[in-house]
Amino acid sequence: MSIPPSTMSRIISQIICAKAPSGKWISSSKIWGVEVQFGKYAFMVYNVCAKMTIFHKLGYIDTGIEIVPIKQFSEQMSTGVSYFEQFVWDLEHRGVSDIDIPVLILGIDK
């Protein structure tokens, strides 16, 4: 499954300013780290909780965007693919850490 570059460009260009669950504003003037993940749940968690944090610490990004399928879309894929609703619930319930960075989680459908 791949997303055409024109579609991805349109998604990213429409993100001008968004409010993260923490209440912090995510501004388009930041350096964005964008990840599209249609894999297993562990990879989604790794992208946000480890990889984006490392890239932030190294000064490569200020803010992250994780693009994942919504539940209905994930059901049409191979087994074990995680989805937006589960991922957001888990992140909201894990608590806040002092190493967290602002991340916008986008759920997409086909």
GINORWO-V950381 format. One record per residue. N is the residue number from 1. PSI is psi in whole degrees, 0 to 359 (999 if undefined). NEAR is the number of other ideal C-beta (glycine too) atoms within 8 Angstrom. Layout:
n-><N,N>
psi-><PSI,PSI>
near-><NEAR,NEAR>
This chain:
n-><1,2,3,4,5,6,7,8,9,10,11,12,13,14,15,16,17,18,19,20,21,22,23,24,25,26,27,28,29,30,31,32,33,34,35,36,37,38,39,40,41,42,43,44,45,46,47,48,49,50,51,52,53,54,55,56,57,58,59,60,61,62,63,64,65,66,67,68,69,70,71,72,73,74,75,76,77,78,79,80,81,82,83,84,85,86,87,88,89,90,91,92,93,94,95,96,97,98,99,100,101,102,103,104,105,106,107,108,109,110>
psi-><128,152,127,141,325,322,315,318,319,318,310,319,337,349,98,314,134,157,124,160,333,348,353,145,135,117,150,352,359,169,114,140,116,131,130,122,116,29,201,160,318,326,324,314,316,317,313,315,344,297,312,324,317,313,324,314,325,354,12,326,157,328,148,154,123,120,120,160,152,168,312,320,319,332,344,2,184,166,149,0,128,177,163,307,318,316,314,316,313,317,320,327,351,342,177,143,155,352,0,148,161,128,130,121,119,126,130,155,167,999>
near-><4,3,8,6,6,6,8,10,8,8,11,10,6,6,10,4,8,7,7,11,6,7,5,7,7,11,7,6,3,10,7,10,12,8,11,7,10,8,7,8,9,6,9,14,11,9,13,13,7,9,9,16,11,8,10,13,7,6,4,7,12,8,14,16,13,15,10,15,13,12,10,7,12,11,6,6,9,4,3,6,11,11,13,13,9,10,15,11,8,9,10,7,6,5,4,5,5,4,6,8,11,11,12,12,11,10,11,12,7,4>
